[in-house]
């Protein structure tokens, strides 16, 4: 086995399945060099900038019953809510006043949000903030629906594939859902010209290193502009309430791998990292993440959008704390910027 796998990964941006497995089974041997190279690549493409996006959690109503998720339709113990168009726009106005140039509208697969409703919301957002990027994260929809939303002003779309191994996918999701459709949706988004985001949970129930390698290989085929990964965290009203949480250390190791695979992609340091570890956010950033998403949702939404237990939604996660965030990250050598931070293909950097 070639022990200089980090250099190979840096220059070829991929490894064989066997080599990826070797990395994962021997993390301590590669950790120091991996993080060093990932940090250098991140600095090359993003200098010391951290891009912030205003996260708006529009609904915790979902028609799906994913076994790991706190807002699944089968959970009868959750206080449900959805934001109507006026409430969404009001939050966007607040976020725009704070200086955000990217807004992420995230929610469960709520049938209320038809194309007609979402398209009107998108058009209104573009009137309020014409230079801002709009990211949607509202699940699986038809090709025509994605096209309508794109034409109305959506720039980006986040749709984590969660697990590309068929057996694992159906241990995490009911048979009514379709892995093939999820993959089809992702490639449709790419085809339509969205900046497309995908990703997976780290340490999900029944997940193996072999499964993670398949996820990495799928992402290589998809070539997304954004990749979001975070540790699995159990939720007390799900089938997996007694399962062990995912590993912060493995998650940041994988962020560093993804940074070498996708040098110019936007990689968030997620709330789930910060939930499991006081230093989780910074660990993700030091490993190669360049995006952070403060929450601009109304308080009642923050309190009830509980995909997993003990989710953070105040202090570091709150957009109201933006000035303190800027100071905190500046002290750590990073600059929070409000720019859109659009994906730029790597060869563009070589030209400028």
C-alpha positions as CSV (number, residue, x, y, z in Angstrom):
1,X,0.0,0.0,0.0
2,X,1.4,3.4,-1.0
3,X,1.9,5.2,2.3
4,X,2.0,8.6,0.6
5,X,-1.7,8.5,0.0
6,X,-2.2,12.1,1.1
7,X,-0.1,13.5,-1.7
8,X,-1.8,11.2,-4.2
9,X,-5.2,12.4,-2.9
10,X,-4.1,16.0,-3.2
11,X,-2.9,15.8,-6.8
12,X,-5.3,13.2,-8.2
13,X,-8.3,14.2,-6.1
14,X,-9.3,10.6,-5.8
15,X,-8.1,7.2,-4.5
16,X,-9.1,3.6,-5.1
17,X,-11.6,2.1,-2.8
18,X,-8.8,0.1,-1.1
19,X,-6.7,3.2,-0.6
20,X,-9.7,5.1,1.0
21,X,-10.3,2.2,3.3
22,X,-6.6,2.1,4.3
23,X,-6.9,5.8,5.2
24,X,-9.9,5.2,7.3
25,X,-8.6,2.2,9.1
26,X,-5.3,4.0,9.8
27,X,-6.4,7.5,10.6
28,X,-3.7,8.3,13.2
29,X,-1.0,7.6,10.7
30,X,-2.3,10.2,8.2
31,X,-4.0,12.7,10.4
32,X,-1.2,15.3,10.8
33,X,-0.3,15.4,7.1
34,X,-3.9,15.3,5.9
35,X,-5.0,18.3,8.0
36,X,-1.9,20.2,7.0
37,X,-2.5,19.7,3.3
38,X,-6.2,20.3,3.6
39,X,-5.5,23.6,5.4
40,X,-3.1,24.7,2.7
41,X,-5.6,23.9,-0.1
42,X,-8.4,25.8,1.8
43,X,-6.1,28.8,2.2
44,X,-5.2,28.7,-1.5
45,X,-8.8,28.9,-2.6
46,X,-10.5,30.9,0.2
47,X,-7.5,32.6,2.0
48,X,-8.8,33.0,5.6
49,X,-12.4,33.8,4.6
50,X,-15.4,32.0,6.1
51,X,-18.6,32.5,4.2
52,X,-21.8,32.9,6.2
53,X,-25.3,32.0,4.9
54,X,-28.5,32.9,6.7
55,X,-30.3,29.7,7.5
56,X,-34.1,29.9,7.6
57,X,-35.9,26.7,8.8
58,X,-39.3,27.2,7.0
59,X,-41.2,24.0,8.2
60,X,-40.8,21.0,10.4
61,X,-43.6,19.2,8.6
62,X,-42.4,16.3,6.4
63,X,-44.3,13.6,4.5
64,X,-41.3,11.2,4.8
65,X,-40.7,8.9,7.7
66,X,-36.8,8.6,7.7
67,X,-36.0,6.5,10.7
68,X,-33.3,8.7,12.1
69,X,-35.1,12.1,11.8
70,X,-36.9,14.0,14.6
71,X,-39.3,15.7,12.2
72,X,-40.3,12.5,10.4
73,X,-44.1,12.2,9.8
74,X,-44.3,9.3,12.2
75,X,-43.2,11.4,15.2
76,X,-46.4,12.4,17.0
77,X,-44.6,14.2,19.9
78,X,-43.3,17.2,18.0
79,X,-44.9,20.6,17.9
80,X,-45.4,21.2,14.2
81,X,-45.0,24.6,12.4
82,X,-44.6,26.1,8.9
83,X,-43.8,29.6,7.9
84,X,-46.2,31.2,5.4
85,X,-44.9,33.4,2.7
86,X,-45.2,36.6,4.8
87,X,-43.2,35.1,7.6
88,X,-40.5,33.9,5.3
89,X,-40.2,37.3,3.7
90,X,-40.1,39.1,7.1
91,X,-37.2,36.9,8.1
92,X,-35.4,37.6,4.8
93,X,-35.8,41.3,5.3
94,X,-34.2,41.0,8.8
95,X,-31.4,38.9,7.3
96,X,-30.9,41.3,4.4
97,X,-30.6,44.2,6.9
98,X,-27.9,42.2,8.8
99,X,-26.0,42.0,5.5
100,X,-26.4,38.4,4.4
101,X,-25.8,37.7,0.7
102,X,-26.9,34.1,0.8
103,X,-30.1,32.7,2.2
104,X,-30.8,29.0,2.8
105,X,-34.5,28.0,2.9
106,X,-34.5,24.6,4.6
107,X,-37.5,22.4,5.6
108,X,-39.0,19.0,5.6
109,X,-40.8,17.7,2.5
110,X,-43.9,19.7,3.2
111,X,-46.6,19.4,0.5
112,X,-47.9,22.9,1.3
113,X,-44.9,24.4,-0.6
114,X,-46.2,24.0,-4.1
115,X,-44.2,25.5,-7.0
116,X,-46.7,28.4,-7.1
117,X,-46.0,29.3,-3.5
118,X,-42.3,28.8,-3.6
119,X,-41.9,30.6,-6.9
120,X,-43.7,33.7,-5.5
121,X,-41.5,33.6,-2.4
122,X,-38.3,33.4,-4.6
123,X,-39.4,36.3,-6.7
124,X,-40.1,38.4,-3.6
125,X,-36.7,37.6,-2.1
126,X,-35.0,38.7,-5.4
127,X,-36.9,42.0,-5.2
128,X,-35.7,42.5,-1.6
129,X,-32.1,41.3,-2.1
130,X,-31.5,41.1,-5.9
131,X,-27.8,40.4,-5.5
132,X,-28.3,37.6,-2.9
133,X,-28.0,33.9,-3.7
134,X,-30.9,31.7,-2.7
135,X,-30.4,28.1,-1.7
136,X,-33.3,25.7,-1.3
137,X,-33.2,22.5,0.8
138,X,-36.8,21.2,0.5
139,X,-36.2,17.6,-0.7
140,X,-37.1,15.5,-3.7
141,X,-39.2,17.1,-6.5
142,X,-39.8,16.6,-10.2
143,X,-37.5,17.8,-12.9
144,X,-40.1,20.4,-14.0
145,X,-40.5,21.6,-10.4
146,X,-36.7,22.1,-10.0
147,X,-36.8,23.9,-13.4
148,X,-39.6,26.2,-12.2
149,X,-37.8,27.1,-9.0
150,X,-34.6,27.8,-10.9
151,X,-36.4,30.1,-13.3
152,X,-38.0,31.9,-10.3
153,X,-34.6,32.7,-8.8
154,X,-33.2,29.7,-6.9
155,X,-29.5,29.5,-7.4
156,X,-28.5,26.5,-5.3
157,X,-30.0,23.3,-3.9
158,X,-29.0,21.1,-1.0
159,X,-30.1,17.5,-1.1
160,X,-28.0,15.1,0.9
161,X,-28.0,11.6,-0.5
162,X,-27.5,10.2,3.1
163,X,-26.3,6.8,2.0
164,X,-25.6,5.5,-1.5
165,X,-25.3,1.8,-0.5
166,X,-28.7,0.3,-1.2
167,X,-28.8,-2.0,1.9
168,X,-27.8,0.8,4.2
169,X,-30.2,3.3,2.6
170,X,-33.2,1.0,3.4
171,X,-32.0,0.5,7.0
172,X,-32.3,4.3,7.4
173,X,-35.4,4.9,5.2
174,X,-38.8,3.2,4.7
175,X,-39.3,1.2,1.5
176,X,-41.7,3.8,0.2
177,X,-38.6,6.1,-0.4
178,X,-36.3,5.5,-3.4
179,X,-32.5,5.8,-3.4
180,X,-32.6,5.8,-7.2
181,X,-35.0,8.7,-7.2
182,X,-32.8,10.6,-4.8
183,X,-29.8,10.1,-7.1
184,X,-31.9,11.1,-10.1
185,X,-32.9,14.3,-8.4
186,X,-29.3,15.2,-7.7
187,X,-28.3,14.7,-11.3
188,X,-31.3,16.6,-12.5
189,X,-30.3,19.6,-10.3
190,X,-26.8,19.4,-11.9
191,X,-28.4,19.3,-15.4
192,X,-30.5,22.4,-14.7
193,X,-27.4,24.4,-13.7
194,X,-28.0,24.6,-9.9
195,X,-25.0,24.9,-7.6
196,X,-25.8,21.5,-6.2
197,X,-25.0,20.2,-2.7
198,X,-25.1,16.7,-1.3
199,X,-23.6,14.8,1.6
200,X,-24.2,12.1,4.3
201,X,-24.3,11.4,8.0
202,X,-21.1,10.2,9.6
203,X,-21.6,7.3,12.0
204,X,-25.2,6.6,11.0
205,X,-26.7,3.4,12.4
206,X,-25.3,0.3,10.6
207,X,-22.8,2.4,8.6
208,X,-19.4,0.8,7.8
209,X,-16.2,2.3,6.5
210,X,-17.0,0.5,3.3
211,X,-20.3,2.5,3.1
212,X,-18.4,5.7,3.6
213,X,-16.0,4.9,0.8
214,X,-19.0,4.3,-1.5
215,X,-20.4,7.7,-0.5
216,X,-17.0,9.3,-1.4
217,X,-17.0,7.6,-4.7
218,X,-20.6,8.7,-5.4
219,X,-19.7,12.3,-4.6
220,X,-16.8,12.1,-7.0
221,X,-19.2,11.0,-9.8
222,X,-21.7,13.7,-8.9
223,X,-19.0,16.4,-8.5
224,X,-21.2,18.7,-6.4
225,X,-20.4,22.4,-5.7
226,X,-21.3,22.0,-2.0
227,X,-20.9,19.0,0.4
228,X,-22.4,18.9,3.8
229,X,-21.5,16.1,6.2
230,X,-22.1,15.9,9.9
231,X,-22.1,13.3,12.7
232,X,-25.2,11.3,13.3
233,X,-27.0,12.4,16.5
234,X,-29.7,10.3,17.9
235,X,-33.2,11.7,18.5
236,X,-35.4,10.4,21.4
237,X,-38.5,9.9,19.3
238,X,-36.9,7.8,16.6
239,X,-36.1,4.1,16.1
240,X,-32.5,4.9,16.6
241,X,-32.8,6.7,20.0
242,X,-30.4,4.3,21.7
243,X,-27.8,4.3,19.0
244,X,-24.4,5.8,19.7
245,X,-23.7,9.3,18.2
246,X,-21.3,9.7,15.3
247,X,-17.7,10.7,15.8
248,X,-16.6,14.3,15.7
249,X,-13.0,13.1,15.0
250,X,-14.1,10.9,12.0
251,X,-16.2,13.8,10.7
252,X,-13.4,16.3,10.6
253,X,-11.1,13.7,9.1
254,X,-13.6,13.2,6.3
255,X,-14.0,17.0,5.8
256,X,-10.2,17.1,5.2
257,X,-10.4,14.3,2.7
258,X,-13.3,16.1,0.9
259,X,-11.3,19.3,0.8
260,X,-8.5,17.5,-1.1
261,X,-11.0,15.8,-3.4
262,X,-13.0,19.0,-4.0
263,X,-10.5,21.9,-3.5
264,X,-12.9,24.7,-4.4
265,X,-16.2,23.3,-3.2
266,X,-18.1,24.9,-0.4
267,X,-17.9,22.8,2.8
268,X,-19.9,23.8,5.8
269,X,-18.9,23.3,9.4
270,X,-22.2,22.1,10.7
271,X,-24.4,22.6,13.7
272,X,-24.2,18.9,14.5
273,X,-20.5,19.2,14.9
274,X,-20.9,22.1,17.3
275,X,-23.7,20.2,19.1
276,X,-21.4,17.2,19.9
277,X,-18.3,19.1,20.8
278,X,-17.7,22.6,22.2
279,X,-14.8,22.9,19.7
280,X,-16.5,21.0,16.9
281,X,-17.2,24.1,14.8
282,X,-13.6,25.2,14.8
283,X,-12.3,21.6,14.3
284,X,-14.4,21.5,11.1
285,X,-13.0,24.8,9.9
286,X,-9.4,23.9,10.7
287,X,-10.0,20.7,8.7
288,X,-11.0,22.5,5.5
289,X,-14.6,23.8,6.0
290,X,-15.2,27.3,4.7
291,X,-18.9,27.9,5.3
292,X,-20.9,28.6,8.4
293,X,-24.7,29.1,8.6
294,X,-26.0,31.3,11.4
295,X,-29.7,30.8,12.0
296,X,-32.1,33.6,11.0
297,X,-35.3,31.6,11.8
298,X,-38.0,33.0,14.2
299,X,-37.4,31.7,17.8
300,X,-40.4,29.3,17.7
301,X,-38.9,27.7,14.5
302,X,-35.5,27.3,16.0
303,X,-36.9,25.6,19.1
304,X,-39.0,23.1,17.1
305,X,-36.8,22.3,14.1
306,X,-35.2,19.4,15.9
307,X,-33.8,16.8,13.5
308,X,-31.8,15.4,16.5
309,X,-31.5,16.0,20.2
310,X,-29.9,19.0,21.9
311,X,-29.5,21.0,18.7
312,X,-27.8,24.3,19.2
313,X,-29.8,27.3,18.0
314,X,-28.6,30.2,20.2
315,X,-25.3,32.0,20.8
316,X,-22.8,30.9,18.0
317,X,-25.7,29.6,15.9
318,X,-27.7,32.8,16.0
319,X,-27.5,35.5,13.4
320,X,-28.3,38.1,16.1
321,X,-24.9,37.3,17.5
322,X,-23.1,38.2,14.2
323,X,-20.7,40.8,15.5
324,X,-19.6,38.6,18.4
325,X,-19.1,35.8,15.8
326,X,-16.9,38.0,13.7
327,X,-14.8,38.9,16.7
328,X,-14.5,35.3,17.8
329,X,-13.4,34.0,14.4
330,X,-11.0,37.0,13.9
331,X,-9.2,36.0,17.1
332,X,-8.8,32.6,15.6
333,X,-7.3,34.0,12.4
334,X,-10.5,33.9,10.2
335,X,-12.5,36.6,8.6
336,X,-16.3,36.2,8.4
337,X,-17.5,37.6,5.0
338,X,-21.1,38.2,3.9
339,X,-20.4,37.7,0.2
340,X,-22.2,35.1,-1.9
341,X,-19.1,33.0,-2.2
342,X,-20.1,31.4,-5.4
343,X,-18.4,28.2,-6.5
344,X,-15.5,28.8,-8.8
345,X,-14.0,25.9,-10.8
346,X,-10.5,25.1,-9.7
347,X,-8.8,25.8,-13.0
348,X,-10.1,29.4,-12.7
349,X,-7.8,29.8,-9.8
350,X,-4.9,28.7,-11.8
351,X,-5.6,31.4,-14.4
352,X,-5.9,34.4,-12.1
